């Protein structure tokens, strides 16, 4: 799947979370945050802290992106745990 069409929102419509409330983050920010995790060697916790967001939210976005991309590589969360594909 081309990166341009990678969608990280998993709600029924863009900008809506799976719980039905408006998304706090723009789609472009989500893509950029996932790209930053993938392109840097920094742990998810550190990237999330630098972006001023929850590391669990960022970890979920990376997990969804990995599934959508069909990637089997695990991503380190910096907490000794890996994010399963």
Secondary structure, 3 states (H helix, E strand, C coil): CCHHHCCCCCCCCCCECCCCCECCCCHHHHHHHHHHHHHCCCCHHHHHHHHCCCHHHHHHHHHHHHHHHCCCCCEECCCCCEECC
